Amino acid sequence: MEAAIGPDNVMSVVCSAPPDSVKGWTRAKVYIEGDLFCHESGGTFFELVGP
């Protein structure tokens, strides 16, 4: 797992999926809204590809 905090204090998290998964990588966005921790799926991917 790798994570970084970006603009507006939003954390982007990239995780490797279990070995038997069809897609090997997941991404999520984590942030605080009021008193709540919120998270949104950023999708699943076949490969970890950088910009």
MARGUPA-126915 format. One record per residue: z, x, y of N, C-alpha, C, O, CB in turn; chain; residue in one letter; residue number from 1. Coordinates in steps of 0.05 Angstrom, whole numbers, plus 5000, padded with zeros to 4 digits. Glycine has a CB too. Layout:
[r [Z; X; Y]; [Z; X; Y]; [Z; X; Y]; [Z; X; Y]; [Z; X; Y]; 'A'; 'A'; NUM]
...
***
This chain:
[r [5000; 5017; 4977]; [5000; 5000; 5000]; [5000; 5018; 5025]; [5014; 5038; 5026]; [5024; 4981; 5000]; 'A'; 'M'; 1]
[r [4984; 5010; 5044]; [4984; 5023; 5070]; [4986; 5002; 5091]; [4976; 4980; 5088]; [4959; 5041; 5074]; 'A'; 'E'; 2]
[r [5000; 5008; 5113]; [5003; 4989; 5135]; [5002; 5003; 5162]; [5009; 5026; 5164]; [5029; 4973; 5132]; 'A'; 'A'; 3]
[r [4993; 4988; 5182]; [4993; 4999; 5209]; [4997; 4976; 5229]; [4989; 4953; 5224]; [4965; 5013; 5215]; 'A'; 'A'; 4]
[r [5011; 4982; 5251]; [5016; 4962; 5271]; [4994; 4966; 5293]; [4991; 4988; 5303]; [5045; 4964; 5284]; 'A'; 'I'; 5]
[r [4981; 4944; 5300]; [4959; 4945; 5319]; [4967; 4930; 5345]; [4991; 4926; 5350]; [4934; 4933; 5308]; 'A'; 'G'; 6]
[r [4947; 4923; 5360]; [4952; 4908; 5385]; [4968; 4883; 5380]; [4966; 4871; 5359]; [4925; 4902; 5399]; 'A'; 'P'; 7]
[r [4984; 4875; 5400]; [5000; 4851; 5399]; [5020; 4851; 5376]; [5028; 4830; 5367]; [4981; 4827; 5395]; 'A'; 'D'; 8]
[r [5028; 4875; 5367]; [5048; 4878; 5346]; [5040; 4863; 5320]; [5058; 4852; 5306]; [5075; 4867; 5355]; 'A'; 'N'; 9]
[r [5015; 4864; 5313]; [5005; 4852; 5288]; [5003; 4875; 5268]; [4990; 4895; 5273]; [4978; 4837; 5292]; 'A'; 'V'; 10]
[r [5014; 4871; 5244]; [5013; 4892; 5223]; [4990; 4885; 5204]; [4988; 4862; 5194]; [5040; 4894; 5208]; 'A'; 'M'; 11]
[r [4974; 4904; 5198]; [4952; 4901; 5179]; [4960; 4916; 5154]; [4968; 4940; 5155]; [4925; 4912; 5190]; 'A'; 'S'; 12]
[r [4959; 4903; 5131]; [4968; 4914; 5105]; [4945; 4914; 5085]; [4931; 4894; 5082]; [4992; 4898; 5094]; 'A'; 'V'; 13]
[r [4941; 4937; 5072]; [4920; 4940; 5052]; [4935; 4947; 5026]; [4949; 4967; 5025]; [4898; 4961; 5059]; 'A'; 'V'; 14]
[r [4930; 4932; 5004]; [4943; 4937; 4979]; [4923; 4939; 4956]; [4902; 4925; 4957]; [4964; 4914; 4973]; 'A'; 'C'; 15]
[r [4929; 4955; 4937]; [4912; 4955; 4913]; [4922; 4933; 4894]; [4946; 4928; 4892]; [4913; 4983; 4898]; 'A'; 'S'; 16]
[r [4904; 4919; 4881]; [4910; 4897; 4863]; [4917; 4908; 4836]; [4910; 4931; 4830]; [4887; 4877; 4862]; 'A'; 'A'; 17]
[r [4929; 4892; 4818]; [4934; 4901; 4791]; [4909; 4910; 4777]; [4887; 4900; 4783]; [4948; 4878; 4775]; 'A'; 'P'; 18]
[r [4911; 4928; 4757]; [4887; 4940; 4744]; [4868; 4919; 4731]; [4844; 4924; 4730]; [4896; 4958; 4723]; 'A'; 'P'; 19]
[r [4878; 4896; 4722]; [4861; 4877; 4709]; [4848; 4857; 4729]; [4835; 4838; 4720]; [4876; 4861; 4689]; 'A'; 'D'; 20]
[r [4851; 4861; 4755]; [4840; 4843; 4775]; [4809; 4847; 4778]; [4799; 4869; 4774]; [4853; 4847; 4802]; 'A'; 'S'; 21]
[r [4795; 4826; 4785]; [4766; 4828; 4789]; [4761; 4845; 4814]; [4744; 4863; 4814]; [4754; 4800; 4792]; 'A'; 'V'; 22]
[r [4775; 4839; 4836]; [4772; 4854; 4860]; [4797; 4872; 4864]; [4819; 4863; 4861]; [4769; 4835; 4885]; 'A'; 'K'; 23]
[r [4792; 4897; 4870]; [4814; 4917; 4869]; [4831; 4920; 4894]; [4851; 4934; 4894]; [4803; 4942; 4863]; 'A'; 'G'; 24]
[r [4823; 4907; 4916]; [4837; 4912; 4942]; [4841; 4885; 4956]; [4825; 4867; 4955]; [4821; 4931; 4959]; 'A'; 'W'; 25]
[r [4864; 4883; 4970]; [4871; 4860; 4986]; [4879; 4869; 5014]; [4888; 4892; 5017]; [4893; 4843; 4973]; 'A'; 'T'; 26]
[r [4875; 4852; 5033]; [4884; 4858; 5061]; [4898; 4833; 5072]; [4891; 4811; 5066]; [4859; 4865; 5079]; 'A'; 'R'; 27]
[r [4919; 4838; 5087]; [4934; 4816; 5099]; [4942; 4824; 5128]; [4944; 4847; 5135]; [4959; 4810; 5083]; 'A'; 'A'; 28]
[r [4946; 4803; 5144]; [4956; 4806; 5172]; [4984; 4794; 5173]; [4988; 4771; 5164]; [4936; 4793; 5193]; 'A'; 'K'; 29]
[r [5004; 4809; 5183]; [5031; 4800; 5184]; [5040; 4801; 5213]; [5035; 4821; 5227]; [5050; 4817; 5166]; 'A'; 'V'; 30]
[r [5053; 4779; 5223]; [5062; 4778; 5250]; [5086; 4760; 5253]; [5091; 4744; 5234]; [5039; 4770; 5269]; 'A'; 'Y'; 31]
[r [5099; 4760; 5276]; [5122; 4743; 5281]; [5113; 4722; 5301]; [5101; 4728; 5321]; [5146; 4759; 5292]; 'A'; 'I'; 32]
[r [5119; 4697; 5294]; [5112; 4674; 5312]; [5138; 4658; 5316]; [5147; 4644; 5298]; [5089; 4656; 5300]; 'A'; 'E'; 33]
[r [5150; 4661; 5340]; [5176; 4648; 5344]; [5197; 4662; 5327]; [5201; 4687; 5330]; [5175; 4618; 5338]; 'A'; 'G'; 34]
[r [5211; 4647; 5310]; [5231; 4659; 5292]; [5220; 4663; 5264]; [5236; 4668; 5246]; [5255; 4641; 5291]; 'A'; 'D'; 35]
[r [5194; 4661; 5260]; [5183; 4662; 5233]; [5165; 4686; 5229]; [5151; 4695; 5247]; [5167; 4637; 5228]; 'A'; 'L'; 36]
[r [5166; 4697; 5204]; [5147; 4717; 5196]; [5123; 4702; 5184]; [5126; 4686; 5167]; [5159; 4737; 5175]; 'A'; 'F'; 37]
[r [5099; 4708; 5194]; [5075; 4695; 5185]; [5056; 4715; 5172]; [5057; 4739; 5180]; [5061; 4680; 5209]; 'A'; 'C'; 38]
[r [5041; 4706; 5153]; [5021; 4724; 5141]; [4995; 4709; 5135]; [4996; 4685; 5128]; [5031; 4738; 5116]; 'A'; 'H'; 39]
[r [4973; 4722; 5138]; [4947; 4710; 5133]; [4931; 4729; 5115]; [4932; 4753; 5118]; [4931; 4705; 5160]; 'A'; 'E'; 40]
[r [4917; 4717; 5096]; [4900; 4733; 5079]; [4876; 4744; 5095]; [4864; 4730; 5111]; [4890; 4717; 5055]; 'A'; 'S'; 41]
[r [4870; 4769; 5091]; [4847; 4781; 5103]; [4824; 4784; 5083]; [4803; 4795; 5089]; [4854; 4809; 5115]; 'A'; 'G'; 42]
[r [4829; 4774; 5058]; [4808; 4774; 5038]; [4814; 4794; 5016]; [4833; 4809; 5017]; [4782; 4781; 5050]; 'A'; 'G'; 43]
[r [4797; 4793; 4995]; [4799; 4812; 4973]; [4772; 4825; 4971]; [4751; 4814; 4979]; [4806; 4797; 4946]; 'A'; 'T'; 44]
[r [4771; 4850; 4962]; [4747; 4867; 4962]; [4744; 4883; 4937]; [4763; 4890; 4924]; [4748; 4885; 4986]; 'A'; 'F'; 45]
[r [4719; 4888; 4930]; [4713; 4903; 4906]; [4719; 4933; 4910]; [4728; 4946; 4891]; [4683; 4900; 4899]; 'A'; 'F'; 46]
[r [4715; 4944; 4934]; [4718; 4972; 4940]; [4734; 4976; 4966]; [4733; 4959; 4984]; [4691; 4986; 4942]; 'A'; 'E'; 47]
[r [4748; 4998; 4968]; [4762; 5005; 4992]; [4742; 5022; 5009]; [4737; 5045; 5002]; [4788; 5021; 4987]; 'A'; 'L'; 48]
[r [4731; 5010; 5029]; [4710; 5024; 5045]; [4720; 5025; 5074]; [4727; 5004; 5086]; [4682; 5009; 5043]; 'A'; 'V'; 49]
[r [4721; 5048; 5086]; [4729; 5051; 5113]; [4706; 5047; 5133]; [4683; 5045; 5125]; [4741; 5079; 5117]; 'A'; 'G'; 50]
[r [4713; 5045; 5159]; [4692; 5041; 5179]; [4673; 5065; 5182]; [4655; 5064; 5198]; [4705; 5035; 5206]; 'A'; 'P'; 51]
***
